[in-house]
């Protein structure tokens, strides 16, 4: 019975996705800051930096917040990144405090969040900023794709299939006006909304900044996409 309900939910969300209109970016794209909280990510930081520097957004920068790493993360970041990109130390402990530190340094109109082990395609910042700007949304939720290290592994392929099912549910429920989940590796915010609602991250919990902010952004009077 549970499997049948799950399959029905995925099917219904798939229908919503098929009916959704494709967003075409407008001509004007406001400035954006990309904030990443990183802790002991020395093995990912070079690839992350390269993916951010390859963005085709005309005015975006990375604010990398080091969450008290005890490896070479900040040193590797400084080797790879130069102005206008910024490397700062978290003023607290944990991902949520690191994000808040990055937010306090942002002066852009829009703020994009991703994770240190995510490597966005070149169009990502432009498309996410445009989606938020063109729709007037406080928060834009988008998926991430998990790439298996070994495509011959049945377990990893099943993990990828499950990931696509969750992506479908995330997008479908959002399009139906009742989002049930999102992923902190791919979110865009209107900066003034995020700055005035950082308490919505709920510091009482170590994780879940994305889900708690989703609850804030879906309250009456707010707009999300």
C-alpha positions, 0 to 999 in steps of 0.5 A: 500500500505504501509503495502504491501511494509513493508511485501515485505521488511520483506519477502525479508530480510527473504530470505536473512537470510535463504540464509546466511551462519552461522558464525563458530568462529575460534580458536583465539579470541582477547581481547575485552572490553565491554563498557556500559553507565549507568545512574540510572540503579540500578535495572539492574546493578546486572543482567548486571554484572552477565551476563558479568562475565558469558561470556565464552570469555577467555579475556574480561572485562566490562568498566562500565561508570556511566553517573552521576547517582543520584541513587545507580548505581555506589555503586551497581556496585562496590559491584558486579564487581572486577578487571579486570572489570572497573568502571569509571565516564563519563567526559561529559554529555549524553550517547555519552560522556559516551561511549567516556569516556569508549572508552578512557579507552579501550586497547583491540583490539575489543570493544563491546557495549551493554546497561545496560538493556541488559543481553547477553548470555554467548557466546555473547562476544566470538561470536561477537569478533570472527565475527569481527576478522574473517571477518575483519569488522570495525563494526558488527551489531547484534540484540537484543530480547525484552522479554515481561514481560507478555506473556499473554498480546496481546499488548506485544506479538504484540510488540515482533512480531514487534521487530522480524520484525525489526530484520529481516529487520536489518539483511537482509539489512545488508546481502544485503550490504545496512543496514538501521538500527542497535541497540546500544545494540549489536555492535562490533567494531574494536577498532582502527576504533572506536577510530579514528571515535568517531566524527562519533557519531555526538554529535549534537544529544542526541541519535543515536550513533549506526545509525551515526556510521553505516553510518561511517562504511558503507562508501566506503573502510570500512567493516561491517558485 
